[in-house]
Amino acid sequence: MGSPSHELAFFREFLAKPLRVGALAPSGPALAAAIAAKIPAGATGPVLELGAGTGAVTAAILARVPVVAVEAEPGFAALLRRRFPQSVILQGNAFAFEDLLVSAGIADRFAAIVCGLPVIGHPAAQRLGLLRMALARLKPGAPFIQFCYASWPPYPAEPGVTVCHAETFWRNFPPMHIWTYARNP
């Protein structure tokens, strides 16, 4: 797990905004490593992370490639800036991440996009908009990686997109599911 102060901050945000935070505690190091392992070997960064929270997954990604992170909660964004000064941390709505990237002058295509947002509670059209925006920002063949509690695909079917249930991480409670999406070649 992260440091006790990070876990307490996360739990406080969950109590204040349970539908926006979506989990009782931040991802632990083993789950974070499992998520980061879905980034293709040999990927050249950067990777975009949506909903970075207190940075457990961010740290695992940074062990492999540079990270650009988007976090809506101001307190979490400030924490991420302190923890990862080498990374670009954007504070704002991840469902509008393209506007945040444009405002920051980031034109990169990403080696992967990792999303920990609690998307299941959002309307299908909003989830599909996020998926399409993400796929448009990826390098050819690069994955959009979503981790969530849902054992069913969290995004509606999209023509020309392959979805894969990449892993069920049983050591998390409740178990975490890792999904990957990629445009067909």
Secondary structure, 3 states (H helix, E strand, C coil): CCCHHHHHHHHHHHHHCHHHHCCCCCCCHHHHHHHHCCCCCCCCCCEEEECCCCCHHHHHHHCCCCEEEEECCHHHHHHHHHHCCCCEEEECCHHHHHHHHHHCCCCCCECEEEECCCHHHCCHHHHHHHHHHHHHCECCCCCEEEEECCCCCCCCCCCCEEEEEEEEECCCCCCEEEEEEEECC
